[in-house]
Amino acid sequence: SHYNLMQNYPNPFNPSTNIEYIVPENSFVTLKVYNQLGQEISVLVNAIKNKGRYNVTWSAGSAPSGIYYYKITAGNFSDVKKMILMK
């Protein structure tokens, strides 16, 4: 009954990881990946989502090893979590 952004799994990961989140009501959702400098690397979600639980896969592709952050914004909710890419 509330917004939730889960820790990605696996973590550390190579070459892809799963990110799960919960939306308690229809909302416009953005889920983005950032590098350590705060630069946007990837947009995973940018759409209206119905109430429910969602799972998104991020394929790091040619991104270098390091620490990345993923941020969700939905309604008045925002959260950030850290993940580690090890190649």
C-alpha positions in Angstrom: 0.0 0.0 0.0 3.0 2.3 -0.4 5.8 3.1 -2.9 8.9 0.9 -2.6 12.2 0.6 -4.4 14.0 -2.6 -3.7 17.7 -3.3 -3.8 18.9 -4.6 -7.2 19.9 -8.2 -7.6 22.3 -9.6 -8.1 24.6 -6.9 -6.6 27.5 -6.8 -7.5 26.5 -7.7 -11.0 27.9 -8.4 -14.5 26.5 -7.7 -17.1 22.9 -7.1 -16.0 20.8 -6.7 -12.9 17.2 -6.6 -11.9 15.4 -3.7 -10.2 12.0 -4.2 -8.6 9.6 -1.5 -7.5 6.1 -1.2 -6.2 3.5 1.5 -7.3 0.5 1.6 -4.9 -1.6 3.7 -7.3 -1.6 4.8 -11.0 1.4 7.1 -11.3 3.9 8.6 -13.7 7.1 6.8 -13.0 10.7 7.5 -13.9 13.6 5.1 -13.1 17.0 6.3 -14.1 20.6 5.1 -13.7 23.4 7.6 -12.8 27.2 7.2 -12.6 29.2 8.5 -9.6 29.4 11.9 -11.1 25.6 12.2 -11.2 25.5 11.9 -15.0 22.4 10.1 -16.3 23.5 6.9 -17.9 20.2 5.2 -18.8 16.4 5.7 -18.5 14.7 2.4 -17.6 11.2 3.7 -17.1 9.5 6.9 -18.2 5.8 6.1 -18.3 2.5 6.0 -16.5 2.3 2.8 -14.6 -0.8 1.1 -13.1 -0.8 0.0 -9.5 1.4 -3.0 -9.1 4.8 -4.6 -8.7 7.3 -4.2 -11.6 10.7 -5.6 -12.4 13.1 -3.9 -14.8 16.5 -5.3 -16.1 19.4 -3.0 -16.6 22.0 -4.3 -19.1 25.2 -2.4 -18.3 26.6 -3.0 -21.8 29.8 -1.1 -22.3 29.6 0.8 -19.0 32.8 0.5 -17.0 33.1 -1.2 -13.7 32.1 1.0 -10.7 29.4 2.2 -8.5 26.1 3.4 -10.0 22.9 4.8 -8.5 19.4 4.2 -9.6 16.6 6.7 -8.7 12.8 6.3 -8.9 10.4 9.2 -8.9 6.7 8.5 -8.8 4.0 10.8 -7.5 5.5 12.5 -4.4 7.8 9.6 -3.8 11.5 9.5 -4.6 14.3 7.1 -3.6 17.9 6.3 -4.6 19.8 3.1 -4.2 23.4 2.1 -5.0 24.6 -0.8 -7.1 28.0 -2.1 -8.1 29.0 -3.3 -11.6 32.1 -5.6 -11.6 33.5 -6.7 -14.9 
